[in-house]
Amino acid sequence: MLDHILPLISRADNATAEEEESQYGYTPTRNVCLILLVLFSVSTLLHTGQAIRYRMLWPIPTILLAGLLEIAGWAGRFWSSFDDTKDSPFMLQIVTTIIGPTPFLAANFIIFGAIVRIMGQGYSRLSPRYYSIIFVSCDVISLVVQGAGGGIAASGNTLEDANMGGNIMLGGIVFQLVVMTLFLLLAGEFFYRFFTDSPIAGRDFARVDSVGSHVTLTNSGYRLSSKMRLMLVALFFNTACLYIRAVYRTIELAGGWHGAIIETEIWFNIFDGAMVVLAFYTLNFAHPGRLLGRDAMNAKNTTTLDKPEQLEMGSAESLNSNHNVAAAQPASVVDSGGRY
C-alpha cells in the first residue's frame, strides 16, 4: 500500500513546490500572450515596410527596435504559459517589456521636431534639432539604466540582487516619466503659442523671397491641414498611451517583485500590453511618412522652405514647385488675418 501512496505524496509535494515557485504569481494566459505576440509582429512588419516605402532610416533604431523588444517580451510570456516556473522566459519578458517602449518614445520626439519645423519654430521653446538631441539622449539614458537594472535582476542569485535590479529599473522608468512630463509641457506651450499666434519673444520666422533675400515675418503663415490635424491627434494619443503605461510600470515596480499589482495579470495586459499595442498601430495608421512627408522628416532648416504646408506632400517635386510659386509672389503680401 505504501508503495502506491508514497509516489502520490511525492508528486503532490512537487506540484505544490512548483506552484510556490511560480515566477509571476499567476500563469500567463496563453491566448492573450499569443494575440499580443502576433499583434506586435504584424505592426513591426508594417513599420518595416513603411520605413522602406518612405525611405526613412530613423524608424530602425526607434520603432523597429521597440517592436523587436516587444516581440521578444511577449514570446517570453507565451513560453511561460507552458511553464511559469522557468527563470529564462520570466527574465526575458521582464527586461524586454520594461525597455521595449523606450526606443518607440524616441520616435515621438523626432516626429514632434518635424511638426515644429513645419508649424513654426518661433512658437517653440526649443529648436527641432534640440528636441532630438535632448529628449532622445534622455531616452537613451533611460534605456541604459532600465537595461542595466534588468540585467542585474536577471543575473542575480539572491533576492537582494533582484531587488537592487528592480530598484534600478524603477529609477530608469521614473526618469523616463519625468522626461515625458517635460516634453508634454513644452509641446503644450508650443501648441498654445501657435493657436494664439504668440511667438516667443525675440523669435522670428525667416523665409526666402523671390529674389533670394531673407524676409522676417510676424508669424509662420502655416494653417493646419487635415493631414496635420490627424498627425497631431495620433501623436497626442500615442504619447498618452505611453504615459499611462509608464505610470503603471512605476507603480508596479515600486510595489516590489511580489506586490499585488505585479502579480495581477489583467493590469499588465491592459496597462502595458494594450497601451503599447495601441501606440504601435496608431503610427501604422497615421504614419508621419504619409502625413508629413519624407522631406519634412528629413528637413534640417525651415529658412529655405517658402510654404511649410507643401511639405506634407512628401516629395522633392512639391518643394520645387512651391519655390517657383513663391518666386512669382511678393513675400510681403498677407491676408486680413495676418497669415499667408
KEMARKOL-316398 format. One record per residue (C-alpha): residue in three letters; x, y, z. Coordinates in nm, 4 decimals. Layout:
BEGIN
+--------+----------+----------+----------+
| residu |        x |        y |        z |
+--------+----------+----------+----------+
|    ALA |        X |        Y |        Z |
...
+--------+----------+----------+----------+
END
This chain:
BEGIN
+--------+----------+----------+----------+
| residu |        x |        y |        z |
+--------+----------+----------+----------+
|    MET |   0.0000 |   0.0000 |   0.0000 |
|    LEU |   0.2804 |   0.2400 |   0.0924 |
|    ASP |   0.4441 |   0.1707 |  -0.2425 |
|    HIS |   0.1372 |   0.3220 |  -0.4103 |
|    ILE |   0.0804 |   0.6092 |  -0.1678 |
|    LEU |   0.4368 |   0.7445 |  -0.1428 |
|    PRO |   0.4670 |   0.8304 |  -0.5183 |
|    LEU |   0.1337 |   1.0152 |  -0.4965 |
|    ILE |   0.2555 |   1.2160 |  -0.1981 |
|    SER |   0.5821 |   1.2896 |  -0.3769 |
|    ARG |   0.4007 |   1.4142 |  -0.6867 |
|    ALA |   0.1691 |   1.6264 |  -0.4714 |
|    ASP |   0.4692 |   1.7806 |  -0.2936 |
|    ASN |   0.6360 |   1.8548 |  -0.6262 |
|    ALA |   0.3194 |   2.0143 |  -0.7610 |
|    THR |   0.2929 |   2.2322 |  -0.4513 |
|    ALA |   0.6576 |   2.3340 |  -0.4823 |
|    GLU |   0.6135 |   2.4241 |  -0.8483 |
|    GLU |   0.3063 |   2.6320 |  -0.7621 |
|    GLU |   0.5022 |   2.8140 |  -0.4950 |
|    GLU |   0.7913 |   2.8729 |  -0.7352 |
|    SER |   0.5758 |   3.0468 |  -0.9959 |
|    GLN |   0.7701 |   3.3486 |  -1.1154 |
|    TYR |   0.4662 |   3.5653 |  -1.1822 |
|    GLY |   0.2223 |   3.4885 |  -0.9044 |
|    TYR |  -0.0020 |   3.3615 |  -1.1857 |
|    THR |   0.0300 |   3.1679 |  -1.5080 |
|    PRO |   0.0258 |   3.3995 |  -1.8141 |
|    THR |  -0.2861 |   3.3397 |  -2.0222 |
|    ARG |  -0.1686 |   3.1628 |  -2.3348 |
|    ASN |  -0.4262 |   3.3069 |  -2.5745 |
|    VAL |  -0.3618 |   3.6640 |  -2.4595 |
|    CYS |   0.0129 |   3.6195 |  -2.4955 |
|    LEU |  -0.0280 |   3.4731 |  -2.8433 |
|    ILE |  -0.2612 |   3.7520 |  -2.9577 |
|    LEU |  -0.0256 |   4.0239 |  -2.8391 |
|    LEU |   0.2747 |   3.8425 |  -2.9861 |
|    VAL |   0.1010 |   3.8330 |  -3.3256 |
|    LEU |  -0.0146 |   4.1952 |  -3.2999 |
|    PHE |   0.3356 |   4.3225 |  -3.2252 |
|    SER |   0.4824 |   4.1081 |  -3.5035 |
|    VAL |   0.2340 |   4.2366 |  -3.7617 |
|    SER |   0.2797 |   4.6008 |  -3.6574 |
|    THR |   0.6591 |   4.5704 |  -3.6689 |
|    LEU |   0.6423 |   4.4200 |  -4.0176 |
|    LEU |   0.4131 |   4.7032 |  -4.1282 |
|    HIS |   0.6508 |   4.9621 |  -3.9829 |
|    THR |   0.9390 |   4.7945 |  -4.1672 |
|    GLY |   0.7503 |   4.8178 |  -4.4955 |
|    GLN |   0.6556 |   5.1803 |  -4.4265 |
|    ALA |   1.0165 |   5.2737 |  -4.3470 |
|    ILE |   1.1238 |   5.1229 |  -4.6789 |
|    ARG |   0.8396 |   5.2852 |  -4.8727 |
|    TYR |   0.9048 |   5.6341 |  -4.7381 |
|    ARG |   1.2842 |   5.5831 |  -4.7363 |
|    MET |   1.3309 |   5.6719 |  -4.3704 |
|    LEU |   1.6171 |   5.5432 |  -4.1568 |
|    TRP |   1.5175 |   5.6866 |  -3.8186 |
|    PRO |   1.2445 |   5.4231 |  -3.7547 |
|    ILE |   1.5113 |   5.1495 |  -3.7439 |
|    PRO |   1.6700 |   5.2387 |  -3.4054 |
|    THR |   1.3371 |   5.3579 |  -3.2673 |
|    ILE |   1.0117 |   5.1930 |  -3.3769 |
|    LEU |   1.1595 |   4.8737 |  -3.5230 |
|    LEU |   1.3926 |   4.8174 |  -3.2271 |
|    ALA |   1.0999 |   4.8660 |  -2.9904 |
|    GLY |   0.8957 |   4.6180 |  -3.1944 |
|    LEU |   1.1646 |   4.3511 |  -3.1722 |
|    LEU |   1.1915 |   4.4003 |  -2.7961 |
|    GLU |   0.8149 |   4.3712 |  -2.7518 |
|    ILE |   0.8074 |   4.0574 |  -2.9685 |
|    ALA |   1.0798 |   3.9045 |  -2.7520 |
|    GLY |   0.8948 |   4.0021 |  -2.4347 |
|    TRP |   0.5629 |   3.8526 |  -2.5361 |
|    ALA |   0.7380 |   3.5448 |  -2.6736 |
|    GLY |   0.8834 |   3.5034 |  -2.3240 |
|    ARG |   0.5395 |   3.5329 |  -2.1651 |
|    PHE |   0.3972 |   3.2861 |  -2.4180 |
|    TRP |   0.6793 |   3.0461 |  -2.3261 |
|    SER |   0.5949 |   3.0941 |  -1.9579 |
|    SER |   0.2329 |   2.9999 |  -2.0259 |
|    PHE |   0.3591 |   2.6422 |  -2.0659 |
|    ASP |   0.5783 |   2.6522 |  -1.7553 |
|    ASP |   0.5682 |   2.9566 |  -1.5307 |
|    THR |   0.8461 |   2.8284 |  -1.3043 |
|    LYS |   1.1294 |   2.8728 |  -1.5550 |
|    ASP |   1.3683 |   3.1615 |  -1.4950 |
|    SER |   1.4738 |   3.2294 |  -1.8550 |
|    PRO |   1.1387 |   3.3311 |  -2.0100 |
|    PHE |   1.0445 |   3.5269 |  -1.6983 |
|    MET |   1.3630 |   3.7333 |  -1.7044 |
|    LEU |   1.3396 |   3.7733 |  -2.0819 |
|    GLN |   0.9933 |   3.9286 |  -2.0599 |
|    ILE |   1.0797 |   4.1391 |  -1.7556 |
|    VAL |   1.3741 |   4.3077 |  -1.9273 |
|    THR |   1.2280 |   4.3462 |  -2.2774 |
|    THR |   0.8801 |   4.4655 |  -2.1807 |
|    ILE |   1.0354 |   4.7205 |  -1.9436 |
|    ILE |   1.2734 |   4.8737 |  -2.2001 |
|    GLY |   1.0707 |   4.7971 |  -2.5165 |
|    PRO |   0.8629 |   5.1186 |  -2.5389 |
|    THR |   1.1666 |   5.3404 |  -2.4678 |
|    PRO |   1.3036 |   5.3452 |  -2.8266 |
|    PHE |   0.9476 |   5.3941 |  -2.9521 |
|    LEU |   0.9162 |   5.7075 |  -2.7390 |
|    ALA |   1.2217 |   5.8486 |  -2.9166 |
|    ALA |   1.0233 |   5.8305 |  -3.2419 |
|    ASN |   0.7645 |   6.0647 |  -3.0887 |
|    PHE |   1.0363 |   6.3190 |  -3.0111 |
|    ILE |   1.1632 |   6.3037 |  -3.3697 |
|    ILE |   0.8126 |   6.3404 |  -3.5132 |
|    PHE |   0.7393 |   6.6385 |  -3.2909 |
|    GLY |   1.0604 |   6.8048 |  -3.4065 |
|    ALA |   0.9358 |   6.7743 |  -3.7658 |
|    ILE |   0.5994 |   6.9206 |  -3.6640 |
|    VAL |   0.7759 |   7.2197 |  -3.5083 |
|    ARG |   0.9732 |   7.2726 |  -3.8292 |
|    ILE |   0.6513 |   7.2800 |  -4.0293 |
|    MET |   0.4238 |   7.4788 |  -3.7993 |
|    GLY |   0.6816 |   7.7385 |  -3.6959 |
|    GLN |   0.9934 |   7.7290 |  -3.4800 |
|    GLY |   0.9132 |   8.0723 |  -3.3374 |
|    TYR |   0.6406 |   7.9170 |  -3.1221 |
|    SER |   0.8751 |   7.6565 |  -2.9743 |
|    ARG |   1.0906 |   7.6924 |  -2.6648 |
|    LEU |   1.3454 |   7.4578 |  -2.8256 |
|    SER |   1.4557 |   7.4201 |  -3.1840 |
|    PRO |   1.3605 |   7.0960 |  -3.3635 |
|    ARG |   1.7240 |   6.9893 |  -3.3507 |
|    TYR |   1.7366 |   7.0242 |  -2.9734 |
|    TYR |   1.4188 |   6.8214 |  -2.9304 |
|    SER |   1.6021 |   6.5326 |  -3.0926 |
|    ILE |   1.9331 |   6.5913 |  -2.9132 |
|    ILE |   1.7962 |   6.6478 |  -2.5619 |
|    PHE |   1.4986 |   6.4156 |  -2.5448 |
|    VAL |   1.6429 |   6.1295 |  -2.7479 |
|    SER |   1.9596 |   6.1476 |  -2.5341 |
|    CYS |   1.7464 |   6.1293 |  -2.2194 |
|    ASP |   1.5615 |   5.8379 |  -2.3748 |
|    VAL |   1.8910 |   5.6568 |  -2.4325 |
|    ILE |   1.9943 |   5.7193 |  -2.0705 |
|    SER |   1.6618 |   5.5784 |  -1.9540 |
|    LEU |   1.7083 |   5.2764 |  -2.1791 |
|    VAL |   2.0589 |   5.2093 |  -2.0450 |
|    VAL |   1.9512 |   5.2429 |  -1.6814 |
|    GLN |   1.6487 |   5.0160 |  -1.7268 |
|    GLY |   1.8559 |   4.7640 |  -1.9213 |
|    ALA |   2.1276 |   4.7621 |  -1.6533 |
|    GLY |   1.8691 |   4.7085 |  -1.3819 |
|    GLY |   1.7098 |   4.4289 |  -1.5788 |
|    GLY |   2.0472 |   4.2639 |  -1.6301 |
|    ILE |   2.1241 |   4.2767 |  -1.2578 |
|    ALA |   1.7829 |   4.1376 |  -1.1700 |
|    ALA |   1.8145 |   3.8597 |  -1.4284 |
|    SER |   2.1672 |   3.7541 |  -1.3303 |
|    GLY |   2.1274 |   3.7914 |  -0.9536 |
|    ASN |   2.1262 |   3.4780 |  -0.7408 |
|    THR |   1.9656 |   3.6297 |  -0.4331 |
|    LEU |   1.6508 |   3.8256 |  -0.3533 |
|    GLU |   1.8735 |   4.1195 |  -0.2621 |
|    ASP |   2.0218 |   4.1221 |  -0.6131 |
|    ALA |   1.6769 |   4.1002 |  -0.7697 |
|    ASN |   1.5511 |   4.3871 |  -0.5537 |
|    MET |   1.8535 |   4.6002 |  -0.6409 |
|    GLY |   1.7947 |   4.5374 |  -1.0135 |
|    GLY |   1.4276 |   4.6179 |  -0.9714 |
|    ASN |   1.5087 |   4.9467 |  -0.7971 |
|    ILE |   1.7463 |   5.0440 |  -1.0773 |
|    MET |   1.4771 |   4.9679 |  -1.3352 |
|    LEU |   1.2337 |   5.1720 |  -1.1285 |
|    GLY |   1.4771 |   5.4643 |  -1.1310 |
|    GLY |   1.5083 |   5.4394 |  -1.5087 |
|    ILE |   1.1351 |   5.4402 |  -1.5698 |
|    VAL |   1.0780 |   5.7257 |  -1.3210 |
|    PHE |   1.3409 |   5.9257 |  -1.5097 |
|    GLN |   1.1567 |   5.8437 |  -1.8332 |
|    LEU |   0.8307 |   5.9609 |  -1.6781 |
|    VAL |   0.9891 |   6.2917 |  -1.5782 |
|    VAL |   1.1282 |   6.3385 |  -1.9306 |
|    MET |   0.7879 |   6.2648 |  -2.0830 |
|    THR |   0.6237 |   6.5160 |  -1.8499 |
|    LEU |   0.8731 |   6.7857 |  -1.9504 |
|    PHE |   0.8172 |   6.7014 |  -2.3168 |
|    LEU |   0.4396 |   6.7317 |  -2.2779 |
|    LEU |   0.4767 |   7.0682 |  -2.1055 |
|    LEU |   0.6947 |   7.2024 |  -2.3881 |
|    ALA |   0.4622 |   7.0593 |  -2.6508 |
|    GLY |   0.1628 |   7.2115 |  -2.4729 |
|    GLU |   0.3306 |   7.5520 |  -2.4697 |
|    PHE |   0.4118 |   7.5204 |  -2.8407 |
|    PHE |   0.0522 |   7.4472 |  -2.9387 |
|    TYR |  -0.0814 |   7.7215 |  -2.7117 |
|    ARG |   0.1510 |   7.9750 |  -2.8728 |
|    PHE |   0.0647 |   7.8517 |  -3.2218 |
|    PHE |  -0.3115 |   7.8691 |  -3.1792 |
|    THR |  -0.2932 |   8.2081 |  -3.0060 |
|    ASP |  -0.0263 |   8.3300 |  -3.2517 |
|    SER |   0.2071 |   8.4231 |  -2.9651 |
|    PRO |   0.5637 |   8.3523 |  -3.0741 |
|    ILE |   0.8369 |   8.3551 |  -2.8125 |
|    ALA |   0.9887 |   8.7000 |  -2.7644 |
|    GLY |   1.2898 |   8.7523 |  -2.9853 |
|    ARG |   1.1943 |   8.4736 |  -3.2227 |
|    ASP |   1.1042 |   8.5414 |  -3.5839 |
|    PHE |   1.0091 |   8.3451 |  -3.8921 |
|    ALA |   1.2588 |   8.3677 |  -4.1770 |
|    ARG |   1.1602 |   8.2974 |  -4.5358 |
|    VAL |   1.3300 |   8.3455 |  -4.8712 |
|    ASP |   1.1593 |   8.5918 |  -5.1045 |
|    SER |   1.1504 |   8.5936 |  -5.4852 |
|    VAL |   1.4972 |   8.7479 |  -5.5208 |
|    GLY |   1.6627 |   8.5196 |  -5.2666 |
|    SER |   1.6635 |   8.7645 |  -4.9745 |
|    HIS |   1.5626 |   8.6610 |  -4.6242 |
|    VAL |   1.2372 |   8.8173 |  -4.5049 |
|    THR |   1.1367 |   8.8358 |  -4.1374 |
|    LEU |   0.7683 |   8.7600 |  -4.0743 |
|    THR |   0.5462 |   8.8086 |  -3.7703 |
|    ASN |   0.4064 |   8.4535 |  -3.7869 |
|    SER |   0.4774 |   8.1210 |  -3.9544 |
|    GLY |   0.1998 |   8.1569 |  -4.2109 |
|    TYR |   0.1004 |   7.7960 |  -4.1570 |
|    ARG |  -0.2598 |   7.6736 |  -4.1493 |
|    LEU |  -0.3440 |   7.3279 |  -4.0219 |
|    SER |  -0.4349 |   7.0835 |  -4.2968 |
|    SER |  -0.6382 |   6.7669 |  -4.2492 |
|    LYS |  -0.3209 |   6.5578 |  -4.2618 |
|    MET |  -0.1515 |   6.7643 |  -3.9935 |
|    ARG |  -0.4612 |   6.7512 |  -3.7725 |
|    LEU |  -0.4613 |   6.3719 |  -3.7976 |
|    MET |  -0.0888 |   6.3605 |  -3.7187 |
|    LEU |  -0.1353 |   6.5786 |  -3.4105 |
|    VAL |  -0.4246 |   6.3668 |  -3.2804 |
|    ALA |  -0.2237 |   6.0498 |  -3.3422 |
|    LEU |   0.0849 |   6.1871 |  -3.1664 |
|    PHE |  -0.1189 |   6.3003 |  -2.8661 |
|    PHE |  -0.2999 |   5.9660 |  -2.8364 |
|    ASN |   0.0227 |   5.7723 |  -2.8870 |
|    THR |   0.2080 |   5.9703 |  -2.6199 |
|    ALA |  -0.0876 |   5.9404 |  -2.3804 |
|    CYS |  -0.0793 |   5.5599 |  -2.4155 |
|    LEU |   0.2935 |   5.5504 |  -2.3398 |
|    TYR |   0.2487 |   5.7878 |  -2.0453 |
|    ILE |  -0.0253 |   5.5729 |  -1.8925 |
|    ARG |   0.1951 |   5.2688 |  -1.9375 |
|    ALA |   0.4927 |   5.4439 |  -1.7684 |
|    VAL |   0.2767 |   5.5429 |  -1.4704 |
|    TYR |   0.1569 |   5.1834 |  -1.4370 |
|    ARG |   0.5081 |   5.0347 |  -1.4543 |
|    THR |   0.6300 |   5.2867 |  -1.1962 |
|    ILE |   0.3568 |   5.1834 |  -0.9516 |
|    GLU |   0.4110 |   4.8162 |  -1.0349 |
|    LEU |   0.7865 |   4.8147 |  -0.9724 |
|    ALA |   0.7504 |   5.0318 |  -0.6616 |
|    GLY |   0.5416 |   4.7513 |  -0.5108 |
|    GLY |   0.8256 |   4.5004 |  -0.5382 |
|    TRP |   0.8509 |   4.1616 |  -0.7088 |
|    HIS |   0.5655 |   4.0152 |  -0.5060 |
|    GLY |   0.3380 |   4.3182 |  -0.4878 |
|    ALA |  -0.0341 |   4.2964 |  -0.5551 |
|    ILE |  -0.0075 |   4.4845 |  -0.8858 |
|    ILE |   0.2826 |   4.2922 |  -1.0403 |
|    GLU |   0.1073 |   3.9646 |  -0.9536 |
|    THR |  -0.2229 |   4.0666 |  -1.1171 |
|    GLU |  -0.2138 |   3.9695 |  -1.4837 |
|    ILE |  -0.5065 |   4.1747 |  -1.6085 |
|    TRP |  -0.3427 |   4.5031 |  -1.5061 |
|    PHE |  -0.0307 |   4.4137 |  -1.7025 |
|    ASN |  -0.2286 |   4.3112 |  -2.0100 |
|    ILE |  -0.4301 |   4.6331 |  -2.0084 |
|    PHE |  -0.1858 |   4.8988 |  -1.8927 |
|    ASP |   0.1262 |   4.7607 |  -2.0578 |
|    GLY |   0.0393 |   4.5276 |  -2.3454 |
|    ALA |  -0.2720 |   4.7042 |  -2.4718 |
|    MET |  -0.1305 |   5.0566 |  -2.4286 |
|    VAL |   0.1869 |   4.9778 |  -2.6241 |
|    VAL |  -0.0048 |   4.7934 |  -2.8975 |
|    LEU |  -0.2304 |   5.0965 |  -2.9414 |
|    ALA |   0.0754 |   5.3218 |  -2.9660 |
|    PHE |   0.2298 |   5.0984 |  -3.2349 |
|    TYR |  -0.0804 |   5.0751 |  -3.4516 |
|    THR |  -0.1533 |   5.4463 |  -3.4143 |
|    LEU |   0.1665 |   5.5232 |  -3.6055 |
|    ASN |   0.0879 |   5.2484 |  -3.8559 |
|    PHE |  -0.2402 |   5.4174 |  -3.9459 |
|    ALA |  -0.1146 |   5.7743 |  -3.9031 |
|    HIS |   0.2379 |   5.7304 |  -4.0341 |
|    PRO |   0.4481 |   6.0505 |  -4.0471 |
|    GLY |   0.5859 |   5.9489 |  -4.3856 |
|    ARG |   0.2356 |   5.9734 |  -4.5317 |
|    LEU |   0.1049 |   6.2657 |  -4.3270 |
|    LEU |   0.4160 |   6.4847 |  -4.3007 |
|    GLY |   0.6247 |   6.3570 |  -4.5891 |
|    ARG |   0.9792 |   6.2287 |  -4.6110 |
|    ASP |   1.1153 |   6.5771 |  -4.6862 |
|    ALA |   0.9593 |   6.7214 |  -4.3712 |
|    MET |   1.1012 |   6.4417 |  -4.1558 |
|    ASN |   1.4498 |   6.4887 |  -4.3016 |
|    ALA |   1.4491 |   6.8706 |  -4.3275 |
|    LYS |   1.7313 |   7.0454 |  -4.1405 |
|    ASN |   1.6286 |   7.4084 |  -4.1681 |
|    THR |   1.2988 |   7.5770 |  -4.2466 |
|    THR |   1.4550 |   7.9029 |  -4.3617 |
|    THR |   1.4680 |   7.7744 |  -4.7187 |
|    LEU |   1.1113 |   7.6478 |  -4.7246 |
|    ASP |   0.8648 |   7.9047 |  -4.8501 |
|    LYS |   0.5381 |   7.7365 |  -4.7523 |
|    PRO |   0.5613 |   7.4684 |  -4.4832 |
|    GLU |   0.2234 |   7.3205 |  -4.5724 |
|    GLN |   0.3702 |   7.1973 |  -4.9001 |
|    LEU |   0.6000 |   6.9702 |  -4.7020 |
|    GLU |   0.3075 |   6.7389 |  -4.6373 |
|    MET |   0.3161 |   6.6280 |  -4.9998 |
|    GLY |   0.6317 |   6.4408 |  -4.9073 |
|    SER |   0.8249 |   6.4852 |  -5.2331 |
|    ALA |   1.1085 |   6.6944 |  -5.3645 |
|    GLU |   0.8883 |   6.7911 |  -5.6601 |
|    SER |   0.6351 |   6.9553 |  -5.4285 |
|    LEU |   0.9112 |   7.1595 |  -5.2674 |
|    ASN |   1.0472 |   7.2715 |  -5.6048 |
|    SER |   0.7058 |   7.3689 |  -5.7363 |
|    ASN |   0.6364 |   7.5506 |  -5.4108 |
|    HIS |   0.9545 |   7.7545 |  -5.4518 |
|    ASN |   0.8548 |   7.8510 |  -5.8066 |
|    VAL |   0.5111 |   7.9651 |  -5.6880 |
|    ALA |   0.6687 |   8.1690 |  -5.4093 |
|    ALA |   0.9043 |   8.3315 |  -5.6597 |
|    ALA |   0.6045 |   8.4642 |  -5.8537 |
|    GLN |   0.4512 |   8.6338 |  -5.5493 |
|    PRO |   0.5923 |   8.9097 |  -5.3262 |
|    ALA |   0.6759 |   8.7787 |  -4.9818 |
|    SER |   0.5156 |   9.0792 |  -4.8158 |
|    VAL |   0.1552 |   9.0025 |  -4.9223 |
|    VAL |  -0.0556 |   8.8903 |  -4.6262 |
|    ASP |  -0.4290 |   8.8402 |  -4.5853 |
|    SER |  -0.6527 |   9.0251 |  -4.3425 |
|    GLY |  -0.5858 |   8.7651 |  -4.0750 |
|    GLY |  -0.2119 |   8.8327 |  -4.0849 |
|    ARG |  -0.1285 |   8.4882 |  -4.2275 |
|    TYR |  -0.0024 |   8.3934 |  -4.5697 |
+--------+----------+----------+----------+
END
